[in-house]
């Protein structure tokens, strides 16, 4: 909505999450958080409604007792699939093993659409569930891409985990969400990724998507086929993200005890950047060997048809402001990971 600021009368665009503050009406007095606007940030760069001073109180509470945004002034209670009051609780609790179900984990929200596109080139009717994590934007409603992918049926359901909220269902943890995806939504495969707004510091350890390692460990521990959709780029102005991004490199080389699958383009289709990425995988596996860890499984796949699949998505793919033609490799490798995930269903 458009909001007029008391301070100087200027008009700014603001977001209100209906689950938290309801739907403001014209003339309502709103308390806003404008920190990101003053800083000119891309991450969280909007005005947000903290409270509607003219709203009537809502005392209705859900059946469950799971609290999101815990111990903050805006903590909110939600119904969760793994709550004891949920009809899905017993099935989630009883799940022993994911039985090799493919789980694709990505460090960027921009990978979700291409992963779904690649997956559906081989398994167009399969059920793909998105586990939305709390590594970046907490409200699922902030993702227009997720809304469109859900509307068009490319994603069967979205489960918000941890402190994130607003999915088709809530779960307390990534493992619970994986169990719920399998037992409640009958998922054939799962994508795990954060919402919009990855935060990084340029340091080896300081970036939000380092939690990719936790998700891959969880998937592997639960008996899933754990696949990383690597962050790659051929156009990022920052050298540390060109080729295989240092974000994916540090996760694969240093943060993972388990071995996972990573995609590469088949030899006959390789360009220079593809050779660089394959070379990075080799270096990573050499380091892992010296540390006594099993090598990651590099899975070759053809990119045939993936460009069309990505371009046919009901969303315009974009990463760090760059579109498909500007940073082709970024989207291709996510789609390759999705295609690899679907191979289990076609064998």
C-alpha contacts under 8 A as a table, 3 or more apart, distances in Angstrom:
res1	aa1	res2	aa2	distance
1	X	13	X	5.72
1	X	14	X	5.43
1	X	15	X	6.44
1	X	16	X	7.99
2	X	11	X	6.37
2	X	12	X	5.66
2	X	13	X	4.72
2	X	14	X	6.15
3	X	11	X	5.49
3	X	12	X	5.44
3	X	13	X	6.25
3	X	14	X	6.52
4	X	9	X	5.57
4	X	10	X	5.61
4	X	11	X	4.48
4	X	12	X	6.51
5	X	8	X	6.06
5	X	9	X	4.94
5	X	10	X	5.53
5	X	11	X	6.30
5	X	12	X	7.48
6	X	9	X	5.54
7	X	10	X	7.95
12	X	47	X	7.33
13	X	46	X	7.01
13	X	47	X	6.46
14	X	46	X	6.20
14	X	47	X	4.49
14	X	48	X	5.32
14	X	49	X	6.75
15	X	46	X	7.21
15	X	47	X	6.33
15	X	48	X	4.94
15	X	49	X	6.11
16	X	20	X	7.91
16	X	21	X	6.68
16	X	22	X	7.51
16	X	23	X	7.24
16	X	24	X	7.85
16	X	48	X	6.11
16	X	49	X	5.06
16	X	50	X	7.89
17	X	20	X	5.53
17	X	21	X	6.16
17	X	22	X	6.95
17	X	49	X	7.65
17	X	139	X	7.87
17	X	141	X	7.54
18	X	21	X	5.35
18	X	22	X	4.15
18	X	23	X	5.67
19	X	22	X	6.07
19	X	166	X	7.77
20	X	74	X	7.28
20	X	76	X	6.97
21	X	24	X	7.93
21	X	49	X	7.43
21	X	50	X	7.22
21	X	51	X	5.82
21	X	52	X	6.40
22	X	52	X	7.96
22	X	55	X	7.81
24	X	28	X	6.36
24	X	52	X	6.76
24	X	55	X	7.45
25	X	28	X	5.68
28	X	52	X	6.93
28	X	53	X	7.15
28	X	54	X	5.66
28	X	55	X	7.77
29	X	52	X	6.15
29	X	53	X	5.45
29	X	54	X	6.05
30	X	49	X	6.51
30	X	50	X	7.45
30	X	51	X	5.89
30	X	52	X	4.65
30	X	53	X	5.76
30	X	54	X	7.79
31	X	49	X	5.97
31	X	50	X	5.41
31	X	51	X	5.19
31	X	52	X	6.38
31	X	53	X	7.12
32	X	47	X	6.39
32	X	48	X	5.49
32	X	49	X	4.67
32	X	50	X	5.39
32	X	51	X	7.31
33	X	36	X	7.94
33	X	47	X	5.66
33	X	48	X	5.22
33	X	49	X	6.49
33	X	50	X	6.44
34	X	37	X	5.27
34	X	38	X	6.43
34	X	46	X	7.03
34	X	47	X	4.77
34	X	48	X	6.82
35	X	38	X	5.26
35	X	39	X	6.34
35	X	47	X	7.64
36	X	39	X	5.04
36	X	40	X	5.90
36	X	41	X	5.32
36	X	43	X	7.82
36	X	44	X	6.05
36	X	45	X	4.76
36	X	46	X	6.13
36	X	47	X	7.11
37	X	40	X	5.00
37	X	41	X	6.58
37	X	45	X	5.65
37	X	46	X	5.87
37	X	47	X	6.49
40	X	45	X	6.49
41	X	44	X	6.52
41	X	45	X	4.72
42	X	45	X	4.81
42	X	197	X	7.72
43	X	196	X	7.96
43	X	197	X	4.93
43	X	198	X	7.38
43	X	199	X	7.42
44	X	137	X	7.68
44	X	197	X	6.93
49	X	52	X	7.30
50	X	74	X	7.86
52	X	55	X	5.39
61	X	77	X	7.06
62	X	65	X	7.46
62	X	77	X	6.82
62	X	78	X	6.00
62	X	79	X	5.87
63	X	79	X	6.34
63	X	85	X	6.78
64	X	77	X	7.59
64	X	78	X	6.40
64	X	79	X	4.72
64	X	80	X	6.63
64	X	83	X	6.13
64	X	84	X	7.55
64	X	85	X	5.85
64	X	86	X	7.38
65	X	77	X	6.24
65	X	78	X	6.79
65	X	79	X	6.97
65	X	83	X	7.32
66	X	77	X	5.61
66	X	78	X	5.56
66	X	79	X	6.49
66	X	80	X	6.48
66	X	83	X	7.10
66	X	172	X	7.66
67	X	70	X	5.77
67	X	75	X	6.44
67	X	76	X	5.51
67	X	77	X	4.43
67	X	78	X	6.22
68	X	75	X	5.62
68	X	76	X	5.40
68	X	77	X	6.29
68	X	78	X	7.21
68	X	162	X	7.49
68	X	163	X	5.07
68	X	164	X	7.08
68	X	165	X	6.95
69	X	72	X	5.99
69	X	74	X	6.69
69	X	75	X	4.66
69	X	76	X	6.70
69	X	163	X	5.45
69	X	164	X	7.76
70	X	75	X	5.08
70	X	76	X	7.55
70	X	163	X	7.59
71	X	75	X	6.31
72	X	75	X	5.39
78	X	170	X	7.43
79	X	83	X	7.14
79	X	86	X	7.56
79	X	169	X	7.79
79	X	170	X	6.73
80	X	83	X	5.18
80	X	86	X	6.83
80	X	169	X	6.49
80	X	170	X	4.53
80	X	171	X	5.24
80	X	172	X	7.23
81	X	86	X	5.54
81	X	87	X	7.57
81	X	88	X	5.66
81	X	89	X	6.13
81	X	169	X	6.56
81	X	170	X	5.97
81	X	171	X	5.75
81	X	180	X	6.97
82	X	86	X	6.44
82	X	88	X	6.66
82	X	89	X	4.76
82	X	92	X	6.68
82	X	93	X	7.81
82	X	171	X	6.03
82	X	172	X	7.09
82	X	176	X	6.70
82	X	180	X	7.72
83	X	86	X	5.33
83	X	89	X	6.10
84	X	89	X	5.77
85	X	89	X	7.29
86	X	89	X	5.25
87	X	90	X	7.17
88	X	91	X	5.67
88	X	92	X	6.29
88	X	180	X	7.48
88	X	183	X	7.96
88	X	184	X	6.38
89	X	92	X	5.28
89	X	93	X	6.13
90	X	93	X	5.05
90	X	94	X	6.05
91	X	94	X	5.06
91	X	95	X	6.34
91	X	183	X	6.30
91	X	184	X	7.72
92	X	95	X	5.49
92	X	176	X	6.97
92	X	179	X	5.38
92	X	180	X	5.67
92	X	183	X	6.43
92	X	184	X	7.82
95	X	98	X	7.68
95	X	179	X	6.47
95	X	183	X	7.67
96	X	222	X	7.45
97	X	222	X	5.39
97	X	223	X	5.31
97	X	224	X	7.66
98	X	101	X	5.63
98	X	179	X	7.52
98	X	182	X	7.37
98	X	222	X	5.84
98	X	223	X	5.03
98	X	224	X	5.22
99	X	223	X	5.61
99	X	224	X	6.14
100	X	223	X	5.68
100	X	224	X	4.31
100	X	225	X	4.98
101	X	188	X	6.58
101	X	189	X	5.83
101	X	190	X	7.95
101	X	223	X	7.67
101	X	224	X	4.88
101	X	225	X	5.65
101	X	344	X	7.95
102	X	188	X	7.53
102	X	189	X	4.99
102	X	190	X	6.49
102	X	224	X	5.89
102	X	225	X	4.59
102	X	226	X	6.28
102	X	227	X	7.19
102	X	341	X	5.25
102	X	342	X	7.52
102	X	344	X	7.46
103	X	189	X	5.87
103	X	190	X	4.78
103	X	191	X	5.83
103	X	192	X	7.18
103	X	219	X	6.67
103	X	224	X	6.39
103	X	225	X	5.91
103	X	226	X	5.20
103	X	227	X	6.01
103	X	341	X	7.15
104	X	189	X	7.99
104	X	190	X	6.28
104	X	191	X	4.84
104	X	192	X	6.17
104	X	226	X	6.29
104	X	227	X	4.69
104	X	228	X	5.67
104	X	229	X	6.39
104	X	337	X	6.93
104	X	338	X	7.04
104	X	341	X	6.96
105	X	191	X	5.87
105	X	192	X	4.69
105	X	193	X	5.95
105	X	212	X	6.52
105	X	215	X	6.98
105	X	216	X	6.68
105	X	226	X	7.58
105	X	227	X	6.22
105	X	228	X	5.03
105	X	229	X	5.91
106	X	109	X	7.38
106	X	111	X	6.44
106	X	112	X	7.52
106	X	191	X	7.61
106	X	192	X	6.34
106	X	193	X	5.07
106	X	194	X	7.77
106	X	212	X	6.80
106	X	228	X	6.18
106	X	229	X	4.97
106	X	230	X	6.66
106	X	231	X	7.57
106	X	334	X	7.92
107	X	111	X	7.80
107	X	193	X	6.08
107	X	194	X	6.84
107	X	209	X	4.93
107	X	210	X	7.63
107	X	212	X	6.09
107	X	229	X	7.64
107	X	230	X	7.46
107	X	231	X	6.75
107	X	248	X	7.83
108	X	111	X	5.68
108	X	112	X	7.80
108	X	193	X	6.58
108	X	194	X	6.47
108	X	195	X	7.68
108	X	196	X	7.51
108	X	198	X	6.68
108	X	209	X	7.34
108	X	231	X	7.34
109	X	112	X	5.76
109	X	193	X	6.05
109	X	194	X	5.59
109	X	195	X	5.27
109	X	196	X	5.42
109	X	197	X	7.91
110	X	113	X	6.71
110	X	114	X	7.77
110	X	196	X	7.70
110	X	317	X	6.76
110	X	318	X	6.29
110	X	319	X	5.69
111	X	114	X	5.52
111	X	115	X	6.04
111	X	229	X	7.56
111	X	331	X	6.59
111	X	334	X	5.57
111	X	335	X	7.92
112	X	115	X	5.21
112	X	116	X	6.28
112	X	191	X	7.17
112	X	193	X	7.16
112	X	334	X	7.73
113	X	116	X	5.18
113	X	117	X	6.18
113	X	145	X	7.51
113	X	149	X	7.34
113	X	310	X	7.59
113	X	313	X	7.18
113	X	315	X	7.71
113	X	317	X	7.32
114	X	117	X	4.82
114	X	118	X	6.10
114	X	310	X	5.62
114	X	317	X	7.83
114	X	331	X	5.87
114	X	332	X	7.30
114	X	334	X	5.62
114	X	335	X	4.69
114	X	338	X	7.50
115	X	118	X	5.23
115	X	119	X	6.08
115	X	191	X	7.83
115	X	229	X	7.84
115	X	334	X	5.05
115	X	335	X	4.41
115	X	336	X	7.27
115	X	337	X	6.32
115	X	338	X	4.29
115	X	339	X	7.47
116	X	119	X	5.04
116	X	120	X	6.16
116	X	128	X	7.60
116	X	154	X	6.52
116	X	155	X	7.38
116	X	335	X	7.15
116	X	338	X	6.10
117	X	120	X	5.34
117	X	121	X	6.56
117	X	154	X	7.93
117	X	306	X	7.42
117	X	309	X	5.45
117	X	310	X	5.66
117	X	313	X	6.93
117	X	335	X	6.20
117	X	338	X	7.17
118	X	121	X	5.41
118	X	122	X	7.53
118	X	306	X	6.11
118	X	309	X	6.85
118	X	310	X	7.56
118	X	334	X	7.67
118	X	335	X	4.17
118	X	336	X	6.02
118	X	337	X	7.25
118	X	338	X	4.63
118	X	339	X	4.53
119	X	122	X	6.02
119	X	123	X	6.17
119	X	124	X	7.48
119	X	335	X	7.12
119	X	337	X	7.88
119	X	338	X	4.23
119	X	339	X	4.43
119	X	340	X	7.40
119	X	341	X	6.49
119	X	342	X	5.29
120	X	123	X	4.67
120	X	124	X	4.19
120	X	125	X	7.47
120	X	126	X	7.68
120	X	154	X	7.96
120	X	338	X	7.92
120	X	339	X	7.41
120	X	342	X	7.55
121	X	124	X	6.21
121	X	305	X	7.70
121	X	306	X	7.54
121	X	309	X	7.12
121	X	339	X	6.88
122	X	339	X	6.62
122	X	342	X	6.04
122	X	343	X	7.15
122	X	346	X	7.31
123	X	126	X	5.47
123	X	342	X	6.00
123	X	345	X	7.14
123	X	346	X	7.39
126	X	187	X	7.83
126	X	188	X	6.00
126	X	189	X	7.92
127	X	155	X	7.18
127	X	156	X	5.79
127	X	186	X	7.20
127	X	187	X	5.03
127	X	188	X	5.16
127	X	189	X	6.69
128	X	154	X	7.21
128	X	155	X	5.26
128	X	156	X	5.59
128	X	157	X	7.52
128	X	187	X	5.75
128	X	188	X	6.06
128	X	189	X	5.12
128	X	190	X	5.56
128	X	191	X	7.35
129	X	155	X	5.64
129	X	156	X	5.44
129	X	157	X	5.10
129	X	158	X	5.98
129	X	159	X	7.71
129	X	181	X	6.39
129	X	185	X	7.72
129	X	187	X	6.00
129	X	189	X	6.55
129	X	190	X	4.82
129	X	191	X	6.27
130	X	155	X	6.66
130	X	156	X	7.87
130	X	157	X	6.30
130	X	158	X	4.72
130	X	159	X	6.32
130	X	190	X	5.76
130	X	191	X	4.77
130	X	192	X	5.99
130	X	193	X	7.60
131	X	158	X	5.84
131	X	159	X	4.90
131	X	160	X	6.10
131	X	161	X	7.03
131	X	174	X	7.34
131	X	177	X	6.55
131	X	178	X	7.46
131	X	190	X	6.99
131	X	191	X	5.99
131	X	192	X	4.73
131	X	193	X	6.57
132	X	140	X	7.42
132	X	158	X	6.65
132	X	159	X	5.87
132	X	160	X	4.74
132	X	161	X	6.13
132	X	164	X	7.31
132	X	167	X	7.79
132	X	192	X	6.19
132	X	193	X	5.61
132	X	194	X	5.51
132	X	195	X	6.48
133	X	136	X	7.57
133	X	138	X	7.65
133	X	160	X	6.17
133	X	161	X	5.25
133	X	162	X	6.61
133	X	163	X	7.91
133	X	164	X	6.21
133	X	174	X	7.45
133	X	192	X	7.11
133	X	193	X	5.99
133	X	194	X	4.69
133	X	195	X	6.84
134	X	137	X	6.69
134	X	138	X	5.41
134	X	160	X	7.93
134	X	161	X	6.58
134	X	162	X	5.89
134	X	163	X	5.58
134	X	164	X	4.82
134	X	194	X	6.18
134	X	195	X	7.35
135	X	138	X	7.70
135	X	194	X	5.43
135	X	195	X	7.34
135	X	198	X	7.51
135	X	208	X	5.55
135	X	209	X	6.45
135	X	211	X	7.20
136	X	194	X	5.72
136	X	195	X	5.47
136	X	196	X	6.16
136	X	197	X	5.36
136	X	198	X	5.54
136	X	199	X	7.17
136	X	208	X	6.84
137	X	140	X	7.55
137	X	142	X	7.31
137	X	164	X	7.47
137	X	194	X	7.31
137	X	195	X	5.00
137	X	196	X	5.47
137	X	197	X	5.92
138	X	163	X	6.49
138	X	164	X	4.03
138	X	165	X	6.19
138	X	195	X	6.92
139	X	142	X	5.68
139	X	143	X	7.93
139	X	164	X	5.66
139	X	165	X	5.19
139	X	166	X	5.86
139	X	195	X	7.93
140	X	143	X	5.74
140	X	146	X	7.73
140	X	160	X	7.12
140	X	164	X	7.06
140	X	165	X	6.07
140	X	166	X	5.14
140	X	167	X	5.76
140	X	195	X	6.97
141	X	144	X	7.12
141	X	147	X	7.60
141	X	166	X	6.36
141	X	167	X	7.79
142	X	195	X	7.93
142	X	196	X	7.63
143	X	146	X	5.37
143	X	147	X	6.61
143	X	195	X	6.72
143	X	196	X	6.67
144	X	147	X	5.07
144	X	148	X	6.34
145	X	148	X	5.28
145	X	149	X	6.15
145	X	315	X	6.19
146	X	149	X	5.13
146	X	150	X	6.05
147	X	150	X	5.22
147	X	151	X	6.11
148	X	151	X	4.95
148	X	152	X	6.13
148	X	314	X	6.57
148	X	315	X	6.90
149	X	152	X	5.28
149	X	153	X	6.15
149	X	154	X	5.23
149	X	155	X	5.73
149	X	314	X	6.95
149	X	315	X	7.70
150	X	153	X	5.08
150	X	154	X	6.12
150	X	155	X	5.06
150	X	156	X	6.40
150	X	157	X	6.82
150	X	158	X	7.96
151	X	154	X	7.88
152	X	155	X	7.81
152	X	314	X	7.45
153	X	156	X	5.87
155	X	158	X	7.36
156	X	185	X	7.89
157	X	167	X	7.89
157	X	168	X	6.09
157	X	185	X	7.38
158	X	167	X	5.18
158	X	168	X	5.36
158	X	169	X	6.84
159	X	167	X	5.09
159	X	168	X	5.88
159	X	169	X	4.96
159	X	170	X	5.50
159	X	171	X	6.74
159	X	177	X	6.45
159	X	181	X	7.81
160	X	164	X	5.44
160	X	165	X	5.20
160	X	166	X	6.49
160	X	167	X	5.01
160	X	168	X	7.70
160	X	169	X	6.45
160	X	170	X	4.97
160	X	171	X	6.21
160	X	177	X	7.86
161	X	164	X	5.50
161	X	165	X	6.95
161	X	170	X	6.01
161	X	171	X	4.85
161	X	172	X	5.48
161	X	173	X	5.34
161	X	174	X	6.06
161	X	177	X	6.75
162	X	171	X	6.80
162	X	172	X	5.05
162	X	173	X	5.25
162	X	174	X	7.38
163	X	172	X	7.94
165	X	170	X	6.61
166	X	169	X	7.30
166	X	170	X	7.36
167	X	170	X	6.35
170	X	177	X	7.84
171	X	174	X	7.45
171	X	176	X	6.07
171	X	177	X	5.44
172	X	176	X	6.55
172	X	177	X	7.51
173	X	176	X	5.19
173	X	177	X	6.18
174	X	177	X	4.94
174	X	178	X	6.15
174	X	215	X	6.85
174	X	218	X	7.41
175	X	178	X	5.05
175	X	179	X	6.24
175	X	218	X	6.11
175	X	219	X	7.30
175	X	222	X	7.73
176	X	179	X	5.09
176	X	180	X	6.06
177	X	180	X	4.93
177	X	181	X	5.93
178	X	181	X	5.04
178	X	182	X	6.34
178	X	190	X	7.53
178	X	219	X	7.73
179	X	182	X	5.24
179	X	183	X	6.08
179	X	184	X	7.96
180	X	183	X	5.17
180	X	184	X	5.05
180	X	185	X	6.71
181	X	184	X	5.75
181	X	185	X	4.96
181	X	186	X	6.22
181	X	187	X	5.42
181	X	190	X	7.41
182	X	185	X	5.91
182	X	186	X	4.75
182	X	187	X	4.88
182	X	188	X	7.39
183	X	186	X	5.43
183	X	187	X	7.67
187	X	190	X	6.80
188	X	345	X	7.88
189	X	341	X	7.25
189	X	342	X	7.75
192	X	215	X	7.37
193	X	212	X	7.93
194	X	198	X	7.84
194	X	209	X	7.68
195	X	198	X	7.89
198	X	207	X	7.52
198	X	208	X	6.05
198	X	209	X	6.86
199	X	207	X	5.57
199	X	208	X	5.39
199	X	209	X	7.84
200	X	203	X	7.65
200	X	206	X	5.96
200	X	207	X	4.07
200	X	208	X	6.44
201	X	206	X	5.49
201	X	207	X	6.14
202	X	206	X	7.07
202	X	207	X	7.76
203	X	206	X	5.38
203	X	207	X	7.63
204	X	207	X	7.96
204	X	246	X	7.52
204	X	247	X	7.71
204	X	250	X	7.12
205	X	210	X	7.31
206	X	210	X	7.75
207	X	210	X	5.85
207	X	247	X	7.55
208	X	211	X	6.52
209	X	212	X	5.52
209	X	247	X	7.41
210	X	213	X	6.21
210	X	247	X	6.90
210	X	251	X	6.40
211	X	214	X	5.15
211	X	215	X	6.63
212	X	215	X	5.18
212	X	216	X	6.23
212	X	251	X	7.28
213	X	216	X	5.14
213	X	217	X	6.12
213	X	251	X	5.91
213	X	252	X	7.92
213	X	255	X	6.04
213	X	256	X	5.82
214	X	217	X	5.11
214	X	218	X	6.17
215	X	218	X	5.03
215	X	219	X	6.17
216	X	219	X	5.13
216	X	220	X	6.09
216	X	226	X	5.90
216	X	227	X	7.53
216	X	228	X	7.66
216	X	256	X	8.00
216	X	260	X	7.56
217	X	220	X	5.17
217	X	221	X	5.95
217	X	256	X	7.27
217	X	257	X	7.77
217	X	258	X	6.52
218	X	221	X	5.12
218	X	222	X	6.20
219	X	222	X	5.27
219	X	223	X	6.55
219	X	224	X	5.18
219	X	225	X	7.18
219	X	226	X	5.86
220	X	223	X	5.26
220	X	224	X	5.21
220	X	225	X	6.51
220	X	226	X	5.68
220	X	258	X	7.30
221	X	224	X	7.41
225	X	260	X	7.78
225	X	261	X	7.98
226	X	260	X	5.39
226	X	261	X	6.33
227	X	260	X	5.68
227	X	261	X	4.63
227	X	262	X	5.97
227	X	337	X	6.88
227	X	341	X	7.34
228	X	260	X	6.95
228	X	261	X	6.24
228	X	262	X	5.42
228	X	263	X	7.76
228	X	337	X	6.93
229	X	262	X	6.83
229	X	263	X	7.32
229	X	333	X	6.64
229	X	334	X	5.04
229	X	336	X	7.92
229	X	337	X	5.28
229	X	338	X	7.86
230	X	244	X	7.16
230	X	245	X	7.82
230	X	248	X	5.75
230	X	262	X	7.20
230	X	263	X	7.87
230	X	333	X	6.77
230	X	334	X	6.82
231	X	241	X	7.92
231	X	244	X	6.27
231	X	245	X	5.55
231	X	247	X	7.14
231	X	248	X	5.83
231	X	330	X	6.62
231	X	333	X	7.90
231	X	334	X	7.93
232	X	241	X	6.67
232	X	242	X	6.45
232	X	243	X	5.23
232	X	244	X	4.58
232	X	245	X	5.29
232	X	329	X	6.58
232	X	330	X	5.04
232	X	333	X	7.34
233	X	236	X	5.92
233	X	241	X	6.28
233	X	242	X	4.92
233	X	243	X	5.30
233	X	244	X	6.94
233	X	245	X	7.15
233	X	327	X	6.21
233	X	328	X	7.83
233	X	329	X	5.81
233	X	330	X	4.97
234	X	242	X	5.55
234	X	243	X	6.03
234	X	273	X	6.97
234	X	327	X	5.78
234	X	328	X	7.43
234	X	329	X	6.26
234	X	330	X	7.35
235	X	242	X	6.86
235	X	326	X	6.75
235	X	327	X	5.51
236	X	239	X	7.14
236	X	241	X	6.25
236	X	242	X	5.92
236	X	327	X	7.93
237	X	242	X	7.85
238	X	241	X	5.78
238	X	242	X	6.89
239	X	242	X	5.25
240	X	245	X	5.97
240	X	246	X	5.62
241	X	244	X	6.51
241	X	245	X	3.91
241	X	246	X	5.94
241	X	247	X	7.66
242	X	245	X	5.87
243	X	273	X	6.04
243	X	274	X	7.84
243	X	276	X	6.33
243	X	277	X	5.71
244	X	248	X	6.67
244	X	249	X	6.58
244	X	276	X	7.78
244	X	277	X	5.46
244	X	280	X	6.89
245	X	248	X	5.47
245	X	249	X	6.17
246	X	249	X	4.66
246	X	250	X	5.87
247	X	250	X	5.61
247	X	251	X	6.49
248	X	251	X	5.16
248	X	252	X	6.12
249	X	252	X	5.28
249	X	253	X	5.92
249	X	280	X	7.84
249	X	284	X	7.35
250	X	253	X	5.19
250	X	254	X	5.39
250	X	255	X	6.52
251	X	254	X	5.72
251	X	255	X	4.69
251	X	256	X	6.15
252	X	255	X	6.33
252	X	256	X	5.87
252	X	284	X	6.93
252	X	296	X	7.88
253	X	256	X	6.84
253	X	284	X	5.18
253	X	285	X	7.28
253	X	287	X	6.89
253	X	288	X	6.30
254	X	288	X	7.93
256	X	259	X	7.25
257	X	293	X	6.71
258	X	293	X	7.77
258	X	294	X	7.30
259	X	293	X	7.96
259	X	294	X	5.91
259	X	295	X	6.08
259	X	296	X	4.81
259	X	297	X	7.06
260	X	296	X	5.19
260	X	297	X	6.12
261	X	296	X	5.90
261	X	297	X	4.70
261	X	298	X	5.85
261	X	299	X	6.63
262	X	296	X	7.11
262	X	297	X	6.31
262	X	298	X	5.04
262	X	299	X	6.02
262	X	337	X	7.12
263	X	298	X	5.90
263	X	299	X	4.99
263	X	300	X	5.98
263	X	301	X	7.07
263	X	333	X	6.78
263	X	336	X	6.08
263	X	337	X	5.65
263	X	340	X	7.42
264	X	274	X	7.30
264	X	277	X	7.69
264	X	278	X	6.63
264	X	298	X	6.66
264	X	299	X	5.99
264	X	300	X	4.85
264	X	301	X	6.37
264	X	333	X	7.33
264	X	336	X	7.48
265	X	269	X	6.53
265	X	270	X	6.21
265	X	274	X	6.73
265	X	300	X	5.43
265	X	301	X	5.28
265	X	302	X	5.86
265	X	303	X	6.58
265	X	336	X	7.71
266	X	269	X	5.76
266	X	270	X	6.56
266	X	300	X	4.98
266	X	301	X	5.18
266	X	302	X	5.44
266	X	303	X	7.86
267	X	270	X	5.42
269	X	302	X	7.37
269	X	303	X	7.67
270	X	273	X	7.78
270	X	274	X	5.37
270	X	275	X	6.52
271	X	274	X	5.22
271	X	275	X	6.46
272	X	275	X	5.18
272	X	276	X	6.36
273	X	276	X	4.96
273	X	277	X	6.26
274	X	277	X	5.10
274	X	278	X	6.21
275	X	278	X	5.11
275	X	279	X	6.04
276	X	279	X	4.99
276	X	280	X	6.21
277	X	280	X	5.01
277	X	281	X	6.42
278	X	281	X	5.11
278	X	282	X	6.47
279	X	282	X	5.08
279	X	283	X	6.39
280	X	283	X	5.12
280	X	284	X	6.18
281	X	284	X	5.08
281	X	285	X	6.20
281	X	298	X	7.63
282	X	285	X	5.19
282	X	286	X	6.18
283	X	286	X	5.08
283	X	287	X	6.35
284	X	287	X	5.23
284	X	288	X	6.22
285	X	288	X	4.90
285	X	289	X	6.06
285	X	294	X	7.90
285	X	295	X	5.02
285	X	296	X	6.51
286	X	289	X	5.10
286	X	290	X	6.47
286	X	295	X	7.86
287	X	290	X	5.19
287	X	291	X	6.40
288	X	291	X	4.99
288	X	292	X	6.26
288	X	293	X	5.00
288	X	294	X	6.67
288	X	295	X	6.32
289	X	292	X	5.06
289	X	293	X	5.43
289	X	294	X	6.50
289	X	295	X	6.68
290	X	293	X	7.50
299	X	340	X	7.68
301	X	336	X	6.79
301	X	340	X	7.32
302	X	336	X	7.85
303	X	306	X	5.49
303	X	307	X	7.63
303	X	332	X	7.41
303	X	336	X	6.81
304	X	307	X	7.55
305	X	308	X	5.52
305	X	309	X	6.30
306	X	309	X	4.89
306	X	310	X	6.10
306	X	332	X	7.01
306	X	335	X	6.64
306	X	336	X	7.77
307	X	310	X	5.24
307	X	311	X	6.20
307	X	332	X	7.19
308	X	311	X	5.09
308	X	312	X	5.99
309	X	312	X	5.12
309	X	313	X	6.62
310	X	313	X	5.45
310	X	317	X	7.84
310	X	331	X	7.72
310	X	335	X	7.62
311	X	316	X	7.74
311	X	324	X	7.99
313	X	316	X	7.27
316	X	323	X	7.64
317	X	323	X	5.97
317	X	324	X	6.32
317	X	331	X	7.87
318	X	321	X	5.79
318	X	322	X	5.29
318	X	323	X	4.50
318	X	324	X	6.70
319	X	322	X	5.17
319	X	323	X	6.58
319	X	330	X	7.82
322	X	326	X	5.68
322	X	327	X	6.24
323	X	326	X	5.32
323	X	327	X	6.26
323	X	328	X	7.83
324	X	327	X	5.57
324	X	328	X	5.11
324	X	331	X	6.97
325	X	328	X	5.57
327	X	330	X	5.75
327	X	331	X	7.40
328	X	331	X	5.73
328	X	332	X	6.17
329	X	332	X	4.90
329	X	333	X	6.08
330	X	333	X	5.94
330	X	334	X	6.88
331	X	334	X	5.29
331	X	335	X	6.27
332	X	335	X	5.07
332	X	336	X	6.10
333	X	336	X	4.86
333	X	337	X	6.27
334	X	337	X	5.14
334	X	338	X	6.43
335	X	338	X	4.97
335	X	339	X	6.19
336	X	339	X	5.03
336	X	340	X	6.19
337	X	340	X	5.14
337	X	341	X	6.26
338	X	341	X	5.05
338	X	342	X	6.50
339	X	342	X	5.23
339	X	343	X	6.66
340	X	343	X	5.35
340	X	344	X	7.87
341	X	344	X	6.54
342	X	345	X	5.50
342	X	346	X	6.84
343	X	346	X	5.15
343	X	347	X	6.28
344	X	347	X	5.52
